[in-house]
Structure formats: structure tokens, C-alpha cells
Amino acid sequence: MSVLIILIAVSIVVAAGFLLAFIWSVKNGQYDDDYTPSLRMLFDDTITPSSKESNKTISTKEKLTNNN
């Protein structure tokens, strides 16, 4: 029974450590993304299909890789 109490105590200490590490990383800006918003305006989600491909929507990424 004493082993169970020790395991619970250790798991609470480990969980508190992970919580403190997460809070520290958020406060230091680890999850801030300054680069992607500046590129978001360069890529459209979809491009209107051409007359040859009336039923298919082509993404910008596909169009750039096809080089047509």
C-alpha cells in the first residue's frame, strides 16, 4: 500500500513539472508564429478551375508543382 502512495506522489510531481515547463514555454514565446502570417497572403486556398478542368479545383501548391 505504501508503494501506491509513493507512485501517486511521484506522478503528481512529474505532472506539475510538465505543467510548469508548458507555462514557462508559453511565457517565453515558444508557440508564437511570426513567420507564417506573412506568407499566408501569398497562397490562395483554391484556384478557380480552367475550362478544361471544370469539375476539378486545383490548389496553389499543385499548380506550382505542375509548372503548367
FENKAFEN-V654160 format. One record per helix or strand of 2 or more residues. SS is the DSSP state (@ for helix, = for strand). FROM is the first residue (numbers start at 1). LEN is the number of residues. If there is no record, write none. Layout:
SS FROM LEN
SS FROM LEN
This chain:
@ 2 26
@ 36 5
@ 60 7
